[in-house]
Amino acid sequence: MADKKKDNLKIFLSIASVAAISIFFTARLLSRRRPCKQRKSQIPCYLHADLKPQLSFKRVLADNSYSPFNHFNRQPDSVNEKSPSLTHPYEAEITALMENPLLQFSKIPMDGFDVKMGDSYVWVESEPQLSQLAQLLSEQSAFAVDTEQHSLRSFLGFTALIQISTEEEDYLVDTIALHDSMAILHPVFADPNICKVFHGADGDIVWLQRDFHIYVVNLFDTAKACEVLSKPQKSLAYLLETYCGVTKNKLLQREDWRQRPLSDEMVQYARTDAHYLLYIANCLFAELKQQDRGMFATQSLFGYLLLYLVCLEMVGSLGEQIIIGKFS
């Protein structure tokens, strides 16, 4: 009996010793890892070798607070009865467009449109280049626009690139290098006689207004047109494949658009977003006109108004009030 107790005691002590040794080595291992983990957290995890480009911006129009957005004041010396933060500077022009829609497009021959995108494009990174682009766009009846933003691990983020396409050329505007000079594009984007073509412009309108006080007047949104036409899908990928036979690489959407220079794949992706929009808009507009012949006037008017409401993105319910007034 005594021998059995001794054997049990030996087994217990052996198990206890193994457990103690395991705890000891585990504690030593954790103590070695902890300082390494602390050191690792001090290193920026994204582009840690470069300074944040936004640190060089001199004109920041929206901060990290929750204060109301302050719109651009076209007449800073005049007495405005409304608060500047609630007054859209181009409310009158956009409202007038809703009264008499002016859907103007370049007359691109649909049968002769070359769906193959060439290698030529213009990288805009200086003020003289931006001024030259603004002058060229002022002579167009329509041009296509898209934007790329950087918002990873950022409260607000910022616009890193603007893609603009005319019938003849694609332009990639480096909005990091030109952040403080983007006011050069104010007049052409606000010109009611020039149609700006976007796809899914809701986000783009907010970014352009917030980062640069760029306001879009006279806009055709191909995504909204898809809704009016009851298309099975309204994504840009669907439109590119349906009308142009082009497949889009969606994986590049989450690339770091701050990096310079852009890779060849990123340039191709950015150009694709705007290059085909004028042609697609012409196709959709032709379908809208065809559908309009078999619709009631109020339904047609409502459909066209949808294409403009996004211009008033920062105005709250103004667009909704205009529509209600139309049909009341």
N, C-alpha and C positions, 0 to 999 in steps of 0.2 A: 504493500500500500504506500509506504514511504517512497519507494523507488518510482512509483507511478506519479506521485506528486512532484518529485524532482524532474521527471521527464516533461511533465506539463509546464513546469516553471521554466525549463530550458527553452521549450517551444515559444512560450510567451515572451521571454527575453529576446529571443532571436527575431521574432516579429517586430517587437518594439525597437530593436536596434536598426532593422531595415527601414522602418518607418521614419526614425529619427534621421538616418543618413539621407533618405529621400527628401525630407523636409529641408535639411541643411543645404543640399546641392540645388534644390529648387529656389531657395531664397538667394543663394549666391548667383544663380543664373538671372533671376529677376533684377537683382541689384546691378548687374553688369548691363542689362538691357535698358534700364530706366534712363541713365544719362544720355545714351545714344538717341533714345526717343525724344528727349528734351531738345537735344541739339538739332535733330531733324526738323522739329516744328518751327525752328527759327529761320529756316530757309524758305523763301517764297517758292510755291509749288508750280508756278506758271511763268514761263519766260523769266526765270530768276536771274538770268545774266543781264537783262535789259531793264532800264528804268521804265516806269509806266508812262506811256505817251501822253496821257491826259494831264500829267503834271506840267506840261508845257503850254496848255491851253490858257489863253489870257481872258477869253470871253466865255464864261460859263453861265448860261441863261437859266438853268434849273439846278438847284442844289439838292442835297439829300433830305431836306425837310419835307413835311407834309403840307406846306403852305400852298395856296392856290397858284396855278400857273399864271404868270404875267404875260399877256399877249403883247406883241409888237405894237407900238403906238405910232400910227402913220402921221399924226399931227401932234407932236409932243407939246407944242406951245398953245394949243387950243384948249378950251375948257370943255371937258367931256362929262356929260351928266352921268354916264355909266362908269362903273369901276373898270379900270384898265384890265384887271385880271379876269373880267367876265365878258369883255367886249371883243368879238372877233373883228380884226381890222378890215377884212374883206367880206363882211356879212352882206353888204348891199350888192356887191358884184355877184356873189354866189346866189343870193335870192333872185336877182334878175335873170340868171341862167336857168333857175328853176321855172321862172315864168315863161321863158323862151329858150328852150334847150338848143345849144349850138354844138352839135356833135360834129366837129370838123376833123377830117382825116386826110392824110396824104393819099393821093390817088395811086396806090400801088397796084399794078396789074396783077391780079391774083393768079392768072395762068402763067405769067412769066416770072413769078417770084422765085428766086434761087434759094432753096432751103439749105444749101450748103454754106456754112459760115466760114469765111476766109480767115486768114491769119492776121489781117490788118486791124489794128485798133489804136486808140490814142490814150496814153497815160497822162492825166492832167495833175500836176503837182506844184505849179507855180501860179502866182497871181496873173501874170500876163497870159498864160494859157487859159486860166479860168475866165478872164475877161473876153478872150477871143471866142471861147465856147459860148458864153452868154450872148455875144453878138450873133453868132451862127444860129443859135436856138431861136433868137428873136425873129429870124427870117423864115422859120418853119411854120407850117400849119398844125403840126402835131409831132410829138416825140415821146419815146417810151422811157420809163424810169423804174429803177429798183434800187434797194438799199441793202447793205449788209451791216449788221451791228455786232458789237462785242458786249456781252453781258454776263459771261461766266464769272462766278464769285464776285459779282458787282451789284450794288444796290440799284443803280439806275442804268449803268452801261453807257455806251455812246456809239454814234454812227461812225463806222470805220471806212466805208466805201459807198459811193453812189455810182450806179451804172446808168448811163444815158445813151439811147440809140436813136439815130435818125435813119432815113432811108439809105443814106450813103455810108455811115460810119458808126462805130461803137466807141464810146468814151468812158473811161474808168477814172473817176474823180477821187483822188487821195484826200479824203476829208480829215485825216489826221494831220497831214502837212498843211492843209488849207483851212483848218477848223475856224480860225479867226478871220477868214476872208470870204466865207460862204455867202455873206450878204450881197456879193456881186450877182448871185443868181436870184435874188428877191424879185426883180421886175419881171423876168421871163416866166417864172413859175406862177406869178400872180396875174399874168396877162390873160384876160378872158377870151381873147381871140385865138389863143393857141391851146389845143387840146393835149393834155398830159395823160398818157396811157399807163396804168398800173395793173398789177394783178394782186388782189387781196390787199388793198391799200390801207386798210384800217391801221395797221402798225406803222407803216411808212409815214403816214400823215402825222402821227404823234411824234415820231422820232425827228422828222424834218422841222416841225414847229418847235419842239422842245430844245433841240440842239442848235438850230441855226436861225430860228424865226423865219423859215421858208414856208410860205403858205401857198397851197395849190388851189387855183381857180380854173374851172373847166377841166374836169377829170372824167375819164372813161375807165371803169374798173372791169376787167375781163371776168373776174370771179363773180361780180354782181350780175353781169350779163348772162353768165351760165345759170344763175338762179332764175332770172326772168325767163330764160328759154327752157327751163326745166331739164337741163343737161343731167345725165346720170352721175357725173362728177364735176367738180369745179376747181380741181387742183391744176396748177400750171403744168405738172407732169402729164396730166391727161390731155390738156390742150396741145402741148408740144407734140405728143405722140399722134393725136388725132388729126391735127391740121398740118403738121410739118414732118411727121415721121421721125422725130428726134427723141431719144431716150435721155433722161436727165439723171445724173448721179446725185442722189439725195444725201449721201454720206458726207459730202463736202459742205453741207449747210452749217455743220457744227465745227468747222475749222476755225483756227484762230486768225481772224481777219485783221488783227493788228500787225501781223508780221509783214516785213518788207525785206526783199521783194516778194511778191506773191509767187507761188509755184505756178507752173504752166497749167496744172489741173485746176487750180483755183481761178486763174484768169479765164479759162474756158468755161467754168461753171458760172462765174459772174457775168460774162458776156451773154451766155445762153439765156439768163433770166430776163434780159431786156431786148436782145437782138431780134427775136421773133414776135414781140408783142404788137408792133404796128400791123403786121400781116394778120395775126390772130384777131386783133380788134376789127380790122376791115371785114374779115369773114363773119364774125359775130354780129357786127352792125348790119351786114347784109341780111342775116337771118332775122334780126330784130325787125327790120323794115318789112320783110316778108311776113313775119308773124303779125305785125301791126295791121296788116290788111284784113285780118280775120278777127280782130279783137275790138272790144268796145273802147271808146275814146278814153274813158277814165282809167281802164286797166292799162292801156298803153302809156298814158301819162304817168301813172304810178310806177311803171317799169322803168321809164326813163329817169324819173326823179331818184330812184334808188342809186343810179350811177353817180349822183352828185352829193348825196347826203354825207358821204364819208369825208368830203372837203370840210365839213363843219364838225369834225371829230371832237375838237376841244371846246365846242360851244354848248355841250350838254344836249338839251331837248329842243333846241331851236328848229332843227330839221324836222323833227316829229311834229312840232307845232305848225310848221308850214304845210305839211301834208294834211293834217287835220283841217286846216283852214281851206285847203283846196276842195275837200270833199264834204264840207259841212254846209 
